[in-house]
Amino acid sequence: VVPNYVMHMWMATYDNGLAAVCYWPCKVAAVAGEGVPVELVCRTDYPFDEVIEIRVVPQRAAEFPLSFRIPGWCAAPEVRLGDWPLAATPDSRGFVRIHRVWKPGDTLRLRFPMRVHIQTGRDANAQGAPWAAVSYGPLLFALPIAELHDLNTPDPQAKWRYALDLAAERPEAEIAVVRTPLPARWNWPLDAPLRLRANAVPIDWNPDPKAPRLPPQPVAAPTRPEPITLVPYGCTRFRISMFPITQRLAQRVPPDKPPAH
């Protein structure tokens, strides 16, 4: 997955321009417009941060288009050229296209405002058991489960049997976003520069690892909630991302389908 992501971050367009398809720190050397060499330098901590800065360095002033994909989850993108705001409404393909004469040192600033999103549903493989999942911007978050030294066995002492305990109205407001600087060297597992803090309650839940099932009904939450820390799904090997829920969140779950006749 990762090599394919990197290989397709930038692409040439039919009109002698360039298009940013995915985002990550990079430097691109290409030819655009009337055969003008151009370098693009992308600085960002995306997807852990909202801002992407792109410096455009053509060998000389040259006219060509640059297109930037707007992620589908982003409701209010912002695009600036230097200090000037530009139109940021994506076209039918999801791109913002900027056609102009580019000069060495022109700098674009993209901002994709992120927000917490709570998705709820019912598990068709567990007789309609209710569940909730937590996302922030483009990332799905999960409760990480530590593993033993062999890296293929979850730590039996790890605490992961929780039900998510959030209000049915505006549950996103009860989740805290915690940011730390992106380290120069990062050991991915169980850590991230972007984390979420949510309330959950310990529950009596012992799913079969070979056929895990969620609790069939929302949990009554007899104990006080405690904070749990969620990290991006990709930073985990063992995790819970499809959470059981308490009765507080149950109103957001779609109704169960009536039995077929």
KASULHU-V894415 format. One record per residue. N is the residue number from 1. RES is the residue in one small letter. SS is DSSP state (~ for helix, > for strand, _ for the rest). Layout:
<<N & RES & SS> <N & RES & SS>>
This chain:
<<1 & v & _> <2 & v & ~> <3 & p & ~> <4 & n & ~> <5 & y & ~> <6 & v & ~> <7 & m & ~> <8 & h & _> <9 & m & _> <10 & w & >> <11 & m & >> <12 & a & >> <13 & t & _> <14 & y & _> <15 & d & _> <16 & n & _> <17 & g & _> <18 & l & >> <19 & a & >> <20 & a & >> <21 & v & _> <22 & c & _> <23 & y & _> <24 & w & _> <25 & p & _> <26 & c & >> <27 & k & >> <28 & v & >> <29 & a & >> <30 & a & >> <31 & v & >> <32 & a & >> <33 & g & _> <34 & e & _> <35 & g & _> <36 & v & >> <37 & p & >> <38 & v & >> <39 & e & >> <40 & l & >> <41 & v & >> <42 & c & >> <43 & r & >> <44 & t & >> <45 & d & _> <46 & y & _> <47 & p & _> <48 & f & _> <49 & d & _> <50 & e & _> <51 & v & >> <52 & i & >> <53 & e & >> <54 & i & >> <55 & r & >> <56 & v & >> <57 & v & >> <58 & p & >> <59 & q & _> <60 & r & _> <61 & a & _> <62 & a & >> <63 & e & >> <64 & f & >> <65 & p & >> <66 & l & >> <67 & s & >> <68 & f & >> <69 & r & >> <70 & i & _> <71 & p & _> <72 & g & _> <73 & w & _> <74 & c & _> <75 & a & _> <76 & a & _> <77 & p & _> <78 & e & >> <79 & v & >> <80 & r & >> <81 & l & >> <82 & g & _> <83 & d & _> <84 & w & >> <85 & p & >> <86 & l & >> <87 & a & _> <88 & a & _> <89 & t & _> <90 & p & _> <91 & d & _> <92 & s & _> <93 & r & _> <94 & g & _> <95 & f & >> <96 & v & >> <97 & r & >> <98 & i & >> <99 & h & >> <100 & r & >> <101 & v & >> <102 & w & >> <103 & k & _> <104 & p & _> <105 & g & _> <106 & d & >> <107 & t & >> <108 & l & >> <109 & r & >> <110 & l & >> <111 & r & >> <112 & f & _> <113 & p & _> <114 & m & _> <115 & r & _> <116 & v & >> <117 & h & >> <118 & i & >> <119 & q & >> <120 & t & >> <121 & g & >> <122 & r & >> <123 & d & >> <124 & a & ~> <125 & n & ~> <126 & a & ~> <127 & q & _> <128 & g & _> <129 & a & >> <130 & p & >> <131 & w & >> <132 & a & >> <133 & a & >> <134 & v & >> <135 & s & >> <136 & y & >> <137 & g & _> <138 & p & _> <139 & l & >> <140 & l & >> <141 & f & >> <142 & a & >> <143 & l & >> <144 & p & >> <145 & i & >> <146 & a & _> <147 & e & >> <148 & l & _> <149 & h & _> <150 & d & _> <151 & l & _> <152 & n & _> <153 & t & _> <154 & p & >> <155 & d & _> <156 & p & _> <157 & q & _> <158 & a & _> <159 & k & _> <160 & w & _> <161 & r & _> <162 & y & >> <163 & a & >> <164 & l & >> <165 & d & _> <166 & l & _> <167 & a & _> <168 & a & _> <169 & e & _> <170 & r & _> <171 & p & ~> <172 & e & ~> <173 & a & ~> <174 & e & ~> <175 & i & _> <176 & a & >> <177 & v & >> <178 & v & >> <179 & r & >> <180 & t & _> <181 & p & _> <182 & l & _> <183 & p & _> <184 & a & _> <185 & r & _> <186 & w & _> <187 & n & _> <188 & w & _> <189 & p & _> <190 & l & _> <191 & d & _> <192 & a & _> <193 & p & _> <194 & l & >> <195 & r & >> <196 & l & >> <197 & r & >> <198 & a & >> <199 & n & >> <200 & a & >> <201 & v & >> <202 & p & >> <203 & i & _> <204 & d & _> <205 & w & _> <206 & n & _> <207 & p & _> <208 & d & >> <209 & p & _> <210 & k & _> <211 & a & >> <212 & p & _> <213 & r & _> <214 & l & _> <215 & p & _> <216 & p & _> <217 & q & _> <218 & p & _> <219 & v & >> <220 & a & _> <221 & a & _> <222 & p & _> <223 & t & _> <224 & r & _> <225 & p & _> <226 & e & >> <227 & p & >> <228 & i & >> <229 & t & >> <230 & l & >> <231 & v & >> <232 & p & >> <233 & y & ~> <234 & g & ~> <235 & c & ~> <236 & t & _> <237 & r & _> <238 & f & >> <239 & r & >> <240 & i & >> <241 & s & _> <242 & m & _> <243 & f & >> <244 & p & >> <245 & i & >> <246 & t & >> <247 & q & _> <248 & r & _> <249 & l & _> <250 & a & ~> <251 & q & ~> <252 & r & ~> <253 & v & _> <254 & p & _> <255 & p & _> <256 & d & _> <257 & k & _> <258 & p & _> <259 & p & _> <260 & a & _> <261 & h & _>>
